[in-house]
Amino acid sequence: MAGFYEAINEKAKGIVYDLGTGSGILSTWAVPYSNFIYAVEKNPLVAEKTRSCLEKFKNIFFIEGDARKVHFPEKADLIICEMLDTALIDEEQVPVLNSVLDYLKKDGDVIPQGILNGVEPLHTNTEYLCYEENGKPYHQLLGPLTIYSHYDFRTPINPRGDFKIHMKINKNGMFSGLKITTFTLITPHIICGPTPMLNPPLIIPTEKLDVEKGGEVKLNLSYVMGGGLNSIRTEIEKIS
């Protein structure tokens, strides 16, 4: 949250959209620097509470609804959209931003500005997709982190991700899973790694494969950003 606070202090001005505003905290941080803020929240239970919290701010206009269907009366100098999830799979960051980028001024900006995704080969006994929490589920890394994608939220993004990744192996063992880690570029100078609350690493079980130190594995990884964890598909092949 400190990173978002710093970025908003630096970049908020003119007209601001806060999409998926939640509690409205990011909108309130933009108040002193902005002429007007459009805060949008789709969840009716959240919206009921947020509306009452934001009504005291004269330069915030609260909208209950899906940001993808809102007709904004003026273009934005800044779009804040914190609908983040590991690799952007299980939240609507990409489809929402794709739908509103035409409303962003040519010199406008987005917070966060983008993400980096990395993957590591590992051994794990888990048979289910899950997020890592306090070292669980148990896993042993078998190779280094490979960055496989980099997205800039200021430009449209194809929500379909299809990646062919070569992963180095630096330990003998049984390859049985992947660990995806997302790094959030709140600005080019403020980069947040995973935390229990922001994009915890995602553990994905795979078919099993004996691997040796110095070897290499080819990974075919695909998913739909905003399509949910059930959209994830993997294939692995030992190539050396």
TISE-924995 format. One record per residue (C-alpha): x, y, z; residue in three letters. Coordinates in Angstrom, 3 decimals, padded with zeros to 6 digits. Layout:
REM TISE-924995
<site xx="X" yy="Y" zz="Z" residuo="ALA"/>
...
REM end
This chain:
REM TISE-924995
<site xx="000.000" yy="000.000" zz="000.000" residuo="MET"/>
<site xx="002.902" yy="002.342" zz="000.642" residuo="ALA"/>
<site xx="003.956" yy="001.942" zz="-002.986" residuo="GLY"/>
<site xx="000.482" yy="002.874" zz="-004.243" residuo="PHE"/>
<site xx="000.386" yy="005.860" zz="-001.881" residuo="TYR"/>
<site xx="003.724" yy="007.136" zz="-003.186" residuo="GLU"/>
<site xx="002.719" yy="006.623" zz="-006.822" residuo="ALA"/>
<site xx="-000.618" yy="008.420" zz="-006.388" residuo="ILE"/>
<site xx="001.087" yy="011.353" zz="-004.677" residuo="ASN"/>
<site xx="003.442" yy="011.581" zz="-007.653" residuo="GLU"/>
<site xx="001.033" yy="011.043" zz="-010.555" residuo="LYS"/>
<site xx="-002.512" yy="012.039" zz="-009.557" residuo="ALA"/>
<site xx="-003.771" yy="015.166" zz="-011.336" residuo="LYS"/>
<site xx="-006.713" yy="016.431" zz="-013.358" residuo="GLY"/>
<site xx="-009.255" yy="013.672" zz="-014.000" residuo="ILE"/>
<site xx="-008.709" yy="010.317" zz="-012.263" residuo="VAL"/>
<site xx="-010.558" yy="007.009" zz="-012.628" residuo="TYR"/>
<site xx="-010.332" yy="004.519" zz="-009.752" residuo="ASP"/>
<site xx="-011.646" yy="001.249" zz="-011.187" residuo="LEU"/>
<site xx="-012.578" yy="-001.464" zz="-008.728" residuo="GLY"/>
<site xx="-012.278" yy="001.098" zz="-005.967" residuo="THR"/>
<site xx="-013.202" yy="-001.336" zz="-003.163" residuo="GLY"/>
<site xx="-013.075" yy="000.603" zz="000.105" residuo="SER"/>
<site xx="-012.229" yy="003.790" zz="-001.821" residuo="GLY"/>
<site xx="-008.897" yy="004.300" zz="-000.066" residuo="ILE"/>
<site xx="-006.949" yy="004.905" zz="-003.296" residuo="LEU"/>
<site xx="-009.502" yy="007.518" zz="-004.393" residuo="SER"/>
<site xx="-009.141" yy="009.380" zz="-001.097" residuo="THR"/>
<site xx="-005.374" yy="009.490" zz="-001.539" residuo="TRP"/>
<site xx="-005.860" yy="011.156" zz="-004.938" residuo="ALA"/>
<site xx="-008.241" yy="013.826" zz="-003.599" residuo="VAL"/>
<site xx="-005.679" yy="016.569" zz="-002.814" residuo="PRO"/>
<site xx="-004.018" yy="016.329" zz="-006.247" residuo="TYR"/>
<site xx="-007.005" yy="015.833" zz="-008.579" residuo="SER"/>
<site xx="-009.759" yy="017.991" zz="-010.008" residuo="ASN"/>
<site xx="-012.255" yy="015.141" zz="-010.138" residuo="PHE"/>
<site xx="-012.258" yy="011.397" zz="-009.442" residuo="ILE"/>
<site xx="-014.614" yy="008.741" zz="-010.801" residuo="TYR"/>
<site xx="-014.627" yy="005.806" zz="-008.346" residuo="ALA"/>
<site xx="-016.248" yy="002.645" zz="-009.748" residuo="VAL"/>
<site xx="-017.199" yy="-000.501" zz="-007.832" residuo="GLU"/>
<site xx="-019.187" yy="-003.473" zz="-009.181" residuo="LYS"/>
<site xx="-019.839" yy="-005.477" zz="-005.998" residuo="ASN"/>
<site xx="-023.156" yy="-004.175" zz="-004.559" residuo="PRO"/>
<site xx="-022.310" yy="-005.157" zz="-000.979" residuo="LEU"/>
<site xx="-018.994" yy="-003.300" zz="-001.132" residuo="VAL"/>
<site xx="-020.550" yy="-000.391" zz="-003.039" residuo="ALA"/>
<site xx="-023.130" yy="000.253" zz="-000.328" residuo="GLU"/>
<site xx="-020.452" yy="000.892" zz="002.283" residuo="LYS"/>
<site xx="-018.027" yy="002.672" zz="-000.034" residuo="THR"/>
<site xx="-020.645" yy="005.157" zz="-001.239" residuo="ARG"/>
<site xx="-021.242" yy="006.381" zz="002.326" residuo="SER"/>
<site xx="-017.485" yy="006.634" zz="002.965" residuo="CYS"/>
<site xx="-016.811" yy="008.729" zz="-000.154" residuo="LEU"/>
<site xx="-019.825" yy="011.038" zz="-000.126" residuo="GLU"/>
<site xx="-018.035" yy="013.603" zz="002.055" residuo="LYS"/>
<site xx="-015.427" yy="014.213" zz="-000.678" residuo="PHE"/>
<site xx="-016.693" yy="016.907" zz="-003.071" residuo="LYS"/>
<site xx="-014.421" yy="015.893" zz="-005.954" residuo="ASN"/>
<site xx="-015.250" yy="012.149" zz="-005.925" residuo="ILE"/>
<site xx="-018.183" yy="010.820" zz="-007.956" residuo="PHE"/>
<site xx="-019.053" yy="007.244" zz="-006.990" residuo="PHE"/>
<site xx="-020.445" yy="004.851" zz="-009.615" residuo="ILE"/>
<site xx="-021.865" yy="001.444" zz="-008.767" residuo="GLU"/>
<site xx="-021.436" yy="-000.818" zz="-011.776" residuo="GLY"/>
<site xx="-019.102" yy="-002.669" zz="-014.118" residuo="ASP"/>
<site xx="-016.304" yy="-000.350" zz="-015.252" residuo="ALA"/>
<site xx="-016.380" yy="-002.008" zz="-018.681" residuo="ARG"/>
<site xx="-019.891" yy="-000.637" zz="-019.241" residuo="LYS"/>
<site xx="-019.478" yy="002.876" zz="-017.841" residuo="VAL"/>
<site xx="-019.650" yy="005.833" zz="-020.244" residuo="HIS"/>
<site xx="-017.269" yy="008.368" zz="-018.755" residuo="PHE"/>
<site xx="-018.073" yy="011.995" zz="-019.649" residuo="PRO"/>
<site xx="-014.428" yy="013.070" zz="-019.813" residuo="GLU"/>
<site xx="-011.043" yy="011.472" zz="-020.452" residuo="LYS"/>
<site xx="-008.630" yy="010.546" zz="-017.681" residuo="ALA"/>
<site xx="-005.202" yy="011.909" zz="-016.866" residuo="ASP"/>
<site xx="-004.695" yy="008.892" zz="-014.609" residuo="LEU"/>
<site xx="-006.364" yy="005.492" zz="-014.299" residuo="ILE"/>
<site xx="-005.932" yy="003.591" zz="-011.039" residuo="ILE"/>
<site xx="-006.888" yy="-000.064" zz="-011.363" residuo="CYS"/>
<site xx="-005.832" yy="-002.475" zz="-008.637" residuo="GLU"/>
<site xx="-007.547" yy="-005.663" zz="-009.773" residuo="MET"/>
<site xx="-004.338" yy="-007.619" zz="-009.526" residuo="LEU"/>
<site xx="-003.751" yy="-011.336" zz="-009.207" residuo="ASP"/>
<site xx="-000.780" yy="-013.580" zz="-009.874" residuo="THR"/>
<site xx="-000.126" yy="-013.517" zz="-013.647" residuo="ALA"/>
<site xx="-003.441" yy="-011.581" zz="-013.957" residuo="LEU"/>
<site xx="-005.319" yy="-014.890" zz="-014.322" residuo="ILE"/>
<site xx="-008.013" yy="-014.773" zz="-011.662" residuo="ASP"/>
<site xx="-008.925" yy="-011.053" zz="-011.671" residuo="GLU"/>
<site xx="-010.287" yy="-008.678" zz="-014.317" residuo="GLU"/>
<site xx="-007.361" yy="-006.234" zz="-014.589" residuo="GLN"/>
<site xx="-006.776" yy="-006.898" zz="-018.294" residuo="VAL"/>
<site xx="-010.368" yy="-006.973" zz="-019.611" residuo="PRO"/>
<site xx="-011.280" yy="-003.882" zz="-017.581" residuo="VAL"/>
<site xx="-008.282" yy="-001.839" zz="-018.704" residuo="LEU"/>
<site xx="-008.698" yy="-002.956" zz="-022.317" residuo="ASN"/>
<site xx="-012.247" yy="-001.591" zz="-022.220" residuo="SER"/>
<site xx="-011.339" yy="001.855" zz="-020.862" residuo="VAL"/>
<site xx="-008.001" yy="002.717" zz="-022.494" residuo="LEU"/>
<site xx="-009.792" yy="004.770" zz="-025.152" residuo="ASP"/>
<site xx="-010.730" yy="007.104" zz="-022.295" residuo="TYR"/>
<site xx="-007.080" yy="007.661" zz="-021.293" residuo="LEU"/>
<site xx="-005.536" yy="010.905" zz="-022.565" residuo="LYS"/>
<site xx="-002.541" yy="010.549" zz="-024.899" residuo="LYS"/>
<site xx="-000.186" yy="011.694" zz="-022.143" residuo="ASP"/>
<site xx="-002.146" yy="009.860" zz="-019.422" residuo="GLY"/>
<site xx="-000.794" yy="007.218" zz="-017.069" residuo="ASP"/>
<site xx="-001.935" yy="004.053" zz="-015.291" residuo="VAL"/>
<site xx="-001.264" yy="002.862" zz="-011.730" residuo="ILE"/>
<site xx="000.068" yy="000.212" zz="-011.557" residuo="PRO"/>
<site xx="001.961" yy="000.671" zz="-014.811" residuo="GLN"/>
<site xx="002.600" yy="-003.022" zz="-015.487" residuo="GLY"/>
<site xx="003.820" yy="-006.393" zz="-014.304" residuo="ILE"/>
<site xx="006.594" yy="-008.940" zz="-014.825" residuo="LEU"/>
<site xx="005.881" yy="-012.673" zz="-014.597" residuo="ASN"/>
<site xx="008.434" yy="-015.351" zz="-013.796" residuo="GLY"/>
<site xx="008.317" yy="-019.138" zz="-013.501" residuo="VAL"/>
<site xx="010.449" yy="-021.690" zz="-011.624" residuo="GLU"/>
<site xx="010.531" yy="-025.502" zz="-011.956" residuo="PRO"/>
<site xx="009.941" yy="-027.393" zz="-008.740" residuo="LEU"/>
<site xx="009.160" yy="-030.623" zz="-007.003" residuo="HIS"/>
<site xx="005.906" yy="-030.662" zz="-005.052" residuo="THR"/>
<site xx="003.491" yy="-033.284" zz="-003.790" residuo="ASN"/>
<site xx="000.402" yy="-031.098" zz="-004.155" residuo="THR"/>
<site xx="-002.133" yy="-032.224" zz="-006.737" residuo="GLU"/>
<site xx="-004.093" yy="-028.972" zz="-006.803" residuo="TYR"/>
<site xx="-003.555" yy="-025.411" zz="-008.002" residuo="LEU"/>
<site xx="-002.946" yy="-023.245" zz="-004.947" residuo="CYS"/>
<site xx="-001.244" yy="-020.108" zz="-003.722" residuo="TYR"/>
<site xx="001.883" yy="-020.351" zz="-001.607" residuo="GLU"/>
<site xx="001.389" yy="-019.283" zz="001.988" residuo="GLU"/>
<site xx="004.114" yy="-019.433" zz="004.627" residuo="ASN"/>
<site xx="006.111" yy="-021.962" zz="002.593" residuo="GLY"/>
<site xx="003.120" yy="-024.238" zz="002.062" residuo="LYS"/>
<site xx="002.436" yy="-026.392" zz="000.154" residuo="PRO"/>
<site xx="005.850" yy="-028.000" zz="000.500" residuo="TYR"/>
<site xx="008.010" yy="-027.581" zz="-002.579" residuo="HIS"/>
<site xx="011.658" yy="-027.732" zz="-003.598" residuo="GLN"/>
<site xx="012.955" yy="-025.465" zz="-006.347" residuo="LEU"/>
<site xx="014.836" yy="-027.260" zz="-009.118" residuo="LEU"/>
<site xx="015.978" yy="-024.277" zz="-011.178" residuo="GLY"/>
<site xx="016.258" yy="-020.492" zz="-011.406" residuo="PRO"/>
<site xx="013.490" yy="-017.973" zz="-012.032" residuo="LEU"/>
<site xx="012.797" yy="-017.327" zz="-015.730" residuo="THR"/>
<site xx="010.971" yy="-014.104" zz="-016.643" residuo="ILE"/>
<site xx="008.530" yy="-015.053" zz="-019.390" residuo="TYR"/>
<site xx="006.300" yy="-011.983" zz="-019.854" residuo="SER"/>
<site xx="006.211" yy="-008.224" zz="-019.291" residuo="HIS"/>
<site xx="003.036" yy="-006.164" zz="-019.694" residuo="TYR"/>
<site xx="002.486" yy="-002.405" zz="-019.828" residuo="ASP"/>
<site xx="-001.049" yy="-001.490" zz="-018.766" residuo="PHE"/>
<site xx="-000.981" yy="001.706" zz="-020.830" residuo="ARG"/>
<site xx="-001.440" yy="-000.353" zz="-024.005" residuo="THR"/>
<site xx="-004.073" yy="-002.998" zz="-024.913" residuo="PRO"/>
<site xx="-003.174" yy="-006.552" zz="-023.862" residuo="ILE"/>
<site xx="-004.246" yy="-009.790" zz="-025.517" residuo="ASN"/>
<site xx="-005.876" yy="-011.675" zz="-022.620" residuo="PRO"/>
<site xx="-004.852" yy="-015.012" zz="-024.122" residuo="ARG"/>
<site xx="-001.360" yy="-015.923" zz="-022.954" residuo="GLY"/>
<site xx="000.533" yy="-018.656" zz="-024.804" residuo="ASP"/>
<site xx="004.151" yy="-019.089" zz="-023.769" residuo="PHE"/>
<site xx="006.955" yy="-021.436" zz="-024.785" residuo="LYS"/>
<site xx="009.560" yy="-021.296" zz="-022.041" residuo="ILE"/>
<site xx="012.914" yy="-023.038" zz="-021.652" residuo="HIS"/>
<site xx="013.776" yy="-023.629" zz="-017.995" residuo="MET"/>
<site xx="017.230" yy="-024.511" zz="-016.710" residuo="LYS"/>
<site xx="017.562" yy="-027.317" zz="-014.156" residuo="ILE"/>
<site xx="020.226" yy="-026.991" zz="-011.453" residuo="ASN"/>
<site xx="019.311" yy="-029.968" zz="-009.224" residuo="LYS"/>
<site xx="018.656" yy="-033.654" zz="-009.741" residuo="ASN"/>
<site xx="015.103" yy="-034.535" zz="-008.853" residuo="GLY"/>
<site xx="011.505" yy="-035.069" zz="-009.851" residuo="MET"/>
<site xx="009.966" yy="-032.161" zz="-011.750" residuo="PHE"/>
<site xx="006.280" yy="-032.101" zz="-010.755" residuo="SER"/>
<site xx="005.193" yy="-028.473" zz="-010.677" residuo="GLY"/>
<site xx="005.673" yy="-024.799" zz="-011.452" residuo="LEU"/>
<site xx="005.858" yy="-021.702" zz="-009.310" residuo="LYS"/>
<site xx="004.659" yy="-018.477" zz="-010.946" residuo="ILE"/>
<site xx="005.740" yy="-015.219" zz="-009.325" residuo="THR"/>
<site xx="004.460" yy="-011.792" zz="-010.342" residuo="THR"/>
<site xx="006.288" yy="-008.506" zz="-009.758" residuo="PHE"/>
<site xx="004.116" yy="-005.375" zz="-009.877" residuo="THR"/>
<site xx="005.549" yy="-002.234" zz="-011.461" residuo="LEU"/>
<site xx="003.489" yy="000.368" zz="-009.622" residuo="ILE"/>
<site xx="005.735" yy="002.864" zz="-011.421" residuo="THR"/>
<site xx="009.023" yy="002.141" zz="-013.261" residuo="PRO"/>
<site xx="010.798" yy="002.951" zz="-009.985" residuo="HIS"/>
<site xx="008.418" yy="001.309" zz="-007.485" residuo="ILE"/>
<site xx="008.408" yy="-002.478" zz="-007.889" residuo="ILE"/>
<site xx="006.566" yy="-004.776" zz="-005.479" residuo="CYS"/>
<site xx="007.248" yy="-008.470" zz="-005.167" residuo="GLY"/>
<site xx="004.646" yy="-010.968" zz="-003.949" residuo="PRO"/>
<site xx="003.103" yy="-010.699" zz="-000.480" residuo="THR"/>
<site xx="000.308" yy="-012.694" zz="001.193" residuo="PRO"/>
<site xx="-002.082" yy="-009.876" zz="000.201" residuo="MET"/>
<site xx="-000.663" yy="-008.928" zz="-003.219" residuo="LEU"/>
<site xx="-000.097" yy="-011.655" zz="-005.804" residuo="ASN"/>
<site xx="001.174" yy="-014.566" zz="-003.668" residuo="PRO"/>
<site xx="003.125" yy="-017.091" zz="-005.777" residuo="PRO"/>
<site xx="000.968" yy="-019.631" zz="-007.603" residuo="LEU"/>
<site xx="001.866" yy="-023.346" zz="-007.409" residuo="ILE"/>
<site xx="000.756" yy="-025.374" zz="-010.440" residuo="ILE"/>
<site xx="001.151" yy="-029.178" zz="-010.405" residuo="PRO"/>
<site xx="002.268" yy="-030.768" zz="-013.677" residuo="THR"/>
<site xx="003.015" yy="-034.203" zz="-015.008" residuo="GLU"/>
<site xx="006.083" yy="-035.785" zz="-013.399" residuo="LYS"/>
<site xx="009.477" yy="-035.801" zz="-015.089" residuo="LEU"/>
<site xx="012.899" yy="-037.009" zz="-013.874" residuo="ASP"/>
<site xx="015.436" yy="-034.213" zz="-014.382" residuo="VAL"/>
<site xx="019.172" yy="-033.820" zz="-013.882" residuo="GLU"/>
<site xx="021.406" yy="-030.931" zz="-012.932" residuo="LYS"/>
<site xx="022.504" yy="-029.041" zz="-016.054" residuo="GLY"/>
<site xx="019.460" yy="-030.147" zz="-018.008" residuo="GLY"/>
<site xx="016.695" yy="-028.123" zz="-019.590" residuo="GLU"/>
<site xx="012.906" yy="-028.492" zz="-019.780" residuo="VAL"/>
<site xx="010.581" yy="-026.950" zz="-022.344" residuo="LYS"/>
<site xx="007.321" yy="-025.637" zz="-020.906" residuo="LEU"/>
<site xx="004.205" yy="-024.812" zz="-022.885" residuo="ASN"/>
<site xx="002.089" yy="-022.608" zz="-020.616" residuo="LEU"/>
<site xx="-001.245" yy="-021.049" zz="-021.513" residuo="SER"/>
<site xx="-004.074" yy="-019.283" zz="-019.689" residuo="TYR"/>
<site xx="-006.630" yy="-016.507" zz="-020.117" residuo="VAL"/>
<site xx="-006.065" yy="-013.321" zz="-018.129" residuo="MET"/>
<site xx="-009.333" yy="-012.728" zz="-016.340" residuo="GLY"/>
<site xx="-010.449" yy="-016.235" zz="-017.313" residuo="GLY"/>
<site xx="-009.835" yy="-017.889" zz="-013.955" residuo="GLY"/>
<site xx="-007.456" yy="-020.577" zz="-012.734" residuo="LEU"/>
<site xx="-009.349" yy="-023.266" zz="-014.654" residuo="ASN"/>
<site xx="-008.019" yy="-021.737" zz="-017.883" residuo="SER"/>
<site xx="-004.423" yy="-022.790" zz="-017.067" residuo="ILE"/>
<site xx="-002.898" yy="-025.473" zz="-019.306" residuo="ARG"/>
<site xx="000.650" yy="-026.888" zz="-019.124" residuo="THR"/>
<site xx="002.831" yy="-029.306" zz="-021.072" residuo="GLU"/>
<site xx="006.432" yy="-030.115" zz="-020.188" residuo="ILE"/>
<site xx="009.126" yy="-031.836" zz="-022.215" residuo="GLU"/>
<site xx="012.662" yy="-032.775" zz="-021.263" residuo="LYS"/>
<site xx="014.995" yy="-031.517" zz="-023.999" residuo="ILE"/>
<site xx="018.420" yy="-032.116" zz="-022.444" residuo="SER"/>
REM end
